């Protein structure tokens, strides 16, 4: 029998951080205290929950069996706290949202500002990184993804489609000439992703265009956009970024049109956390409206 929620909280922190020191930083406890709490929990359940290896603390089979129950307890306590506070007021507390850097830079500031205006006691953190987030380790409360996850204990909903085109600065096209067909693209310098750092297959755009290999490459979409704004070459741009870069013009606009989707991903254990449900609903509506608005201006 497990009598102490605090021990389960320590267990979850170690499972997510995969180290005693990492869990200690989250919990504001020293590593020795974390170790003692885990030892106490293992004594209660009469089973080893972690195995220490070169990569840190990994869950044993018994630890993996305990994990979903600990997460359900965490979610139930969060739901109970919300019920006691009541839902008549606005959203409060801290929510961390992970997103690809394009969405984070050009869509979310407007969307989150509106949500914040309606909920002044809410604190929102946007983590803008060009990589896949690990929700099991609680790197974020919610994540916007460019592809639908196929594994993990997750809940996934489609937010909306968005569109991309080839584009270049007017000055670049004046110097080099505007491509009139796909075969003309081979004569141009291209901006794009570093091939071995593309973290999601949905970002491998240029293979669909017939473009030559990338000459100017970055793992950051905003860096690529700034290169295009500096008249450095041709590249794929999100239509929702074009209102922020009016000096860029679409190239082969009717021939090269890409469609991708944004997905909202959450940990399955959070499905009953009403605060996150309400935030997710406001976020979903805001993202759809903002992308439609920006694409209409492109």
Buried (B, 14 or more C-beta within 10 A) or exposed (E): EBEEEEBBBBBBBBBBBBBBEBBBBBBEBEBEBBBEBBEEBBEEBEBEBBEEEEEBBBBBEBBEEBBEEBBEBBBEEBBEEBEEEEEEEEBBBEBBBBBBBBBBBBBBEBBBEBBBEEBEEBEBEBBBBBBBBEBBEBBBBBBBBBBEBEEEEBBBEEBBEBBBBBBBBEEBBEEBEBBEEBEBBEEBBBBBBEEEEBBBEBBEBBEEBBBBEBEBBBBBBBBBBBBBBBBBBBBBBBBBBBBBBEBBBBBBEEBBEBEBBBBBBBBBBBEEBEBBBBBBEBBBBBBBBBBEEBBEEB
